[in-house]
Amino acid sequence: MSASTPSIDVGDIFPDPYSIPLDQICMNQSRLFQNNVHGEYFRRLRNEDPVHYCAESEVGPFWSITKFDDIVKIDSNHKQFSSEPSIGIGNQAADFTTPMFIAMDPPKHDVQRKAATPGVAPARLADLEGLIRERAGKILDDLPAGEEFNWVDRVSIELTTQMLATLFDFPFEDRHLLTKWSDVTTNVDMFVSEEKIQERRTILRECLTYFTRLWHERANQPPKFDFISLMAHNPDTKDMIDNPMELLGNLILLIVGGNDTTRNSISAGIVGLNQNPQEYDKLLADPTLIPNMVSEIIRWQTPLAYMRRTAKEDVEFQGKLIKKGDKVVMWYVSGNRDETKIENADALLIDRARARQHMSFGFGIHRCMGNRLAEMQLRIVWEEIMKRFKHVEVVGDPVRLRSSFVRGITELPVRVHDI
Ligand code: HEM
């Protein structure tokens, strides 16, 4: 940002969103999300300028789409709004590009997605359900009753990392590496200096080396349903091994896609039910609300705040001219709070009607591939929590991730109370 358009990011002090000129609101500021103060800025944009142009920011100009129906229109229109070259607001470094199918258009997107999909298809999920339940039960049984601990480390990370290891058939004893690779991908602190950038790349190259070995092993074994075996045996993806950066890109996609998002939904549920004790009472009275509650938590948290598209041609949209090449950011985190679409949208209501009609999983050809798996994991963890604990009590403030993309919780001090 230049001096003439002061950024709204002023450290940890945030101006009243109504006190600054509209054109100075640029929602790529990660501290707004870390401090959980983004909501009122989005409310203002939805009301006053729902298709909003930020002319100057650290990542260049971009459009913000903030209303539910507008986001659905853009997300469903891959012919005019491309996912290439990136689904993040920032630009990929030219000397370290990691192509992945979430950031590709048809036909390449379609064949790569199709190759990986059986890894999370309904038949596979049915096979995995017992294992997930057993693991969730073990993690919860090992929690120290009556003592304060970090729920994120002990439950959310552990459970989703174990799941991820299963999806890749990754050596179980090395599963902490998956957490490391996932975190290094999204952590903004890894971009603050040249040294950090290089450190991040070194760690990601380790990831590639590890998976390259697994790939060769799987390619020489009979096909199975883990992601690596599926891609190594599929005629459309088997040559990806010859394009290491594309292999790394897709690994990152599958690792982060299946990890951070579900992890943060598990933590968010604990936060949400503590902040809304009347909702917890509803759950105690009727545990069959769990599947509905899971969808509501995923809406309320919106684990991925946005996806970006790039206009392939000039498009007139809601009275604005989006020019060819412009970045267009679809803020799911705002659409999910759009009062014109969702009644009482800021509230967490575990018995909300039509709770699955949220936008946290996106729309169109890129709609989340793992959405049923995520819902299943969350349902199981809540069913197992309710069997064991009277209450998971939050005993300190949650610490949130500094990111405008992943809506994450990094620390959540809790105490569990046995039934
Ligand atoms: C609550 C948990 C989750 C949330 C909120 C979430 C959210 C999303 C979103 C917003 C997209 C992009 C949609 C679009 O562009 O329209 C996406 C795509 C994707 N997700 Fe998820 N996700 C979750 C869990 C998972 C899990 C468990 C997996 C399993 C590996 C997964 C794998 C993927 C993949 C591979 C894509 C790319 C799909 C494509 O480009 O065709 N996600 N997800």
Residues whose N, C-alpha, C, O or C-beta is under 5 A from the ligand:
A	BS01	HEM	D75 F101 I102 R113 L254 G257 G258 T261 T262 S265 I298 P303 L304 M307 S360 F361 G362 F363 I365 H366 R367 C368 M369 G370 N371 L373 A374
